[in-house]
Amino acid sequence: MNAVVRPIAPAGADTALVLLGTGVVGSALLTLLATPAASALYLVGAANSTRQVANARGLVPARVADMLAAAEPGRDDAKLLAALDASGASRRVVVDATASADEAARHADWLVAGYHVVSANKAATGETLAAWAQLRRAGRRAGVAYGDAATVGAGLPVLSTLRRLRDCGDRLLALEGVFSGSLSWLFNQFDGRRPFSALLHEARASGYTEPDPRIDLGGADVARKLLILARAAGHALDVADVEVDGLVPAPLREVALDAFLARAHELDAGLERRRADAERHGRVLRFLARLDERGRARVGLTEVEPSHPAARLAGTDNLFALTTQRYRAQPLVIQGAGAGPEVTAQALLGDVLALSAAQRHASG
């Protein structure tokens, strides 16, 4: 895909957007915004955690990084939203490519003000039921869309598939899968030949885990994704309704990151016992998320048979197995890359492009 540098956006552009977050995902989205696929979209503002740039006539995506580096320190969402308002575009979109709880807390306000919101930030839809319900109400009342495809499975079409099945009158009976690319890789590799801590250090060095791997190992991120999916299926679950069996023992949860990394070998003995037990039963370990028909939800390490779809995963693949009334004999399986900046950015772009086509799922 060849990038092109477009001229400054004309007034009255079809869709104008501001981008919050220019890290790995945001940078990948800037690259996509400079391609023909995004020719109807016009970037009028961008911000990282400390600086921002805005121009109602449009920004050249390829120059945003340099512009931010040269900008005066300071963040003011009001100026970014003012650029959206002054753009003259028929659709005004705030794209949240951060993991910031502070930014997520503003999503409902942006919806109420009439801005579409497209997000990779799970802190809005994967936390309390009250916050999720507030987003739904805000989007519906204002008649604007909330795009959340990038919050679960990156570019995999799991949320859209689940919603389509529900719209068609199908009902989810069970959901099971591997929702974490880092945990997928770790347990795909964990066969007893190397200690778990050695694999963990390799995964961190390869960029598969968060800088603090306890975010992955604790299971909270997987629990958020399960909550998002459960709510899309019609279960009004709250955070406390998900049983989370994390992998970090209590003595390692609150220590400094350097101390945790130095003591990661303390994970080895317990996990090796569980792996050996699973092997004796003819099974393998996988970090699974599960939801049943009654809305009971659990996240944690599980023994699975070699015939289980999760036992056949490779690399950092995610897997979502949906058993429904119409997919009862054999679950509908969605599998593939569930992490990575390019596929996550593509999911964000897809949600922005979909705004003009359909907005019936305005708030999740």
N, C-alpha and C positions, 0 to 999 in steps of 0.2 A: 504494500500500500504506500503510494508516494505522497508525502506531505506537500501541501501547497500553502503559501502564505497569501491570505485573502486581504483585500483592502478593508479599510475601516467600515464598520457596519453602517448601512444607511438608516435614517430615521424610519420608523414604522416596520422594523424587521419582524419577521414571523415569530421568533422565539429568542428572547434575551435571557442570559443567565449570569449569575455570579457564582464563583467557585470558592468554597471555604476549605482550605487544606491543600497544600501543594507538595505533600510528601510523595511517597512512591505511587500511591493510587492517584492522587491529584495530578502529579506530573504525567502519568500515563494518560489521564483524561485530556490534559492539555495537548498531548500529541494527537489524540483522536480528533480533537476539535479543529485541528489544522488539516484535516483530510476531507475529501469530497463527501464522505458520508455525513458530515456535520455542516454541509454548506448552507442549510437554512437556519443555523444557530449562530448567535452572536454573543461573544463573551464581553461583558461590560464591567466586570469587576473580579478581582481575585485577592485572596488573603491567606497568609499563614498565621501562625500564632502571635506574631508581633508586628507585622506590617501589612499594608494593603495598597492596592492601586485600583482606580476606577475611572471610567470614561464612558459616558452614555453613548458616544458615537462608536464605541467598540475598541477592543484590544486585540492585538495580534498574539495568538496563543504562544507562538514560538519565542516571543520576547518577554513573556510574563516573568520568568525567573530573574532575568536581569533587571527588570523594572522593580521587582520587589526588593532585590538586593540594594538598589539605589534609593528606595523610598525612605522617608523619615519614619522612625519607629512610631507605632501607634495604631490602634484598632478601633474602628467605629462602624458598627453594622449599619447605622442610619445612613451613612454616606454611600455604602454599597447599595442599599435599597433605593436610595435616591437616584442612583445611576440606572437602576432597573426602571424606575418610574419615568425617568426622562428619555428612555430609549425609544418610546413609542411602540414597542413590540406588543403584539396581541397576547402573547403568553410571557409571563415573567417568572423565572425559575431560580430558586436558591438550591445549589447543589452542595451537600455536606459530605466531603470526603475525609472528615476527621474521625477520631474516636473520642471526641470531647463530650463529656457529660454536660458541660455548660452550653455548648452549641445545641446539643440535643434538646435541652430544656427550652430553647427558643422556637422549636419547630412549630408548636401549636400556635404561637403568636404570629409567626409568618403566614401560616395557613389562614388564620382569622383575618389578617390584613390583605388577603387575596393573592398571595404568592404561592405558586406550586412549589413543593419541596421534593427533592430527589436525594436519597440518602444511602450511604454505606455504613452509617453510624447506628450500631445496634442499641446504643444507650437510650434511644427514644422508644423503640417498639419492643425491646426485649427486657424491659425493666418492669415497673409496677403496672398492675392492671389499670389503675386509675389514670396513669400517664398515657397508656395506650388508648383507653376510652376517650380521653380528652382529644387526642389526635383525630380519632374517627369523627367525633362531633365537630371539631373545627373544620376539617376538610369538607364535610357534608354541608355544613351551614354556609360556607363561603363558596361552594361549588368549585373547589380546586382539588388537584390530585396530590397524593402522597406516594411517591415511587420508592419502593423498598426492596426491589429485586436483588440489589447488591448486598443486602444484610445477611442472606443465607445462601451458601453454596456459590458465592461469587457469580459467575456467569451461567451456572446451571439453572434450568427453568423449573425449579421445584415449587416456588411460591405460585407462579403463574399456572402451573399444572394443577396444583391443589385447589386453587380458586376456580379454575375452569371445571374441574370435576364437581365441586360443590354447586356451582351455578347450574350444572346439568342435572342436579338432583341426586348425585351420587353421595355416599356418606363414608367418611373415613372410619375404618374399623381398627386399624393399627398402623403405626408409623415406627419404623426402626431404621437406624443407620449410623454411619460414621460421619460426623458433621465437622470434624477438625482435620485440616490437612497435616498439621504437625503431629497430632496423635495417630493419625492414619500411618504416616511414615514410620513413626517410632515402633508401633506394634506390628507393622509389616516386616520390619527388620529384626525384631526381638525374637530370636530363635534359640538362645542359650549359648551361642558362640561368643558373644561379647556382652559385657555387663550393660545393664540398662543405662547407667550414668554415662558410659562411653558413647552410646548412641545419642543420648541427650546433648552432650557437648558437640557432637558432630552436627546434629540437627540445628542447634543454635548457630554454629559457625556457618552453616549453609543458608541461614536466613529462614528456615522453616518455622521456627518458634518465635514468639515474642522475645524482645531483649531479656525480659524476666520470664523464664520458661514456666514459672509457677502460674502465670495467667492461663497457660494452656493446660498444665497438669492438674490444676484445681478444678477444672470442669465448668467454671462459671460461664465461659464463652459458649460452650456447647449448650449449656442450660438456657442461655439467652436465645439461641437459635431454635431450640425446641419450643420455647414459649411463643416465639413468633409464628412458628408453623402450627402449633396447637391452636392459637387464637384464629389463624386463618381458616382452620378446620371447624371453628365454631365452639371451641372450649374456652371458657372465660377463666383461664388459670392465672394465678398470681405467682410471684417469685417463690414464695414459701411452699407452693404446691409441687414444686419439682424437687425430687430427692436427688441430691448430688453426692456421689461417692468419689471424691477427689483422690489424687495420688500423692499429695504432699502431706507427710506426717506433721502433727502439731508442732514439734520442736523446730521445724524448718519454715513454718509459715510466716513468721514475723521477723526473721533475721534479715540482715542486709543482703543485697543481691550477691556481693562478692563472697559472703559467708555461705550462702546457699550453694553457689556454684562449687565452692571448695568442699562442701559436705554432701554433694549430690550422690556420692557413693553410698550414703546411708539409705538410699532408695533400693539398692541392688538386692539385698538378701530377701526382703519381703516380696519383691516383684518376681525374683527368680523362683521362689517357692510356688507362687501362683502360676507361673509359666510351666513349671515342671508338673504341677498337679493337673493342669489342663492337658499337657502332653500325655500323661498317663491315661487320661480319659479319651484320648484320641481327638482332642480339640485344640484350638488356638485362642489366644487372648485378643480381644478387640475392645476399644473404648466406644461403647454404644450409647446412643440416646434412644429411648423407647417411650411410646405413648400408646395407651390402649383405648378401647371404645368408650370407657367410662371416664376418660381424662386423667388416668393415673400416669404420671410422668416420672421417668428415672434416667439419670445420666451416670455412667460408671463403667468400670472394667467388667467384662463378661466373657465367659467361655462360649465359643461357638463351634459348631460342627464344620468339618472341611467343606461340606456342601453349601454352607451358608454364604450368601453373596459377599458378606464382609470379609470372609476368609480368603477370598480370591482378589482382593484389592492389590494395587501396586502403587508405589511411590506415595504421593500426597493426595491420592484420589479421595473424594467424598462419595458417599453412597446414601441414597434415600430410597427406602422400600415402602411403598404405599399399598396397604391392603384395604380395599374398599368393597362396598356391596357388589360392584360390577367387576372388580379385580380381586375376587375372593379366592379363586383356585390358585392363582399365581399373582403375586404382588407386582405392581408397576414399579420398575426399578429405574432410577435416574442416577447415573454414575459418571464421574469425570473430574476434571480439575476443579477443585472447590476453593482454591486459593490462588493468589498471584495478582499483581497489580494490573496486568493487561486485561485479564478476564473480568476483574472487578470493575475497572474503568469502562469496559464494554457494557457491563450491566447498567452502570450509571447512564451512559450515553443512550442505551436502549430505552430506558425509562423516560428520558427527556424527549426522545423522538416519538415515543408513544403518546405523548400528551395530546396531540391534535387528533389522534385516532380514537382513543377511548379513555374515559375518566370515571367509569362506574365504580372502580375500586379506589376511590379518592383517598381513603385514609386507612387502607390495610385490610 
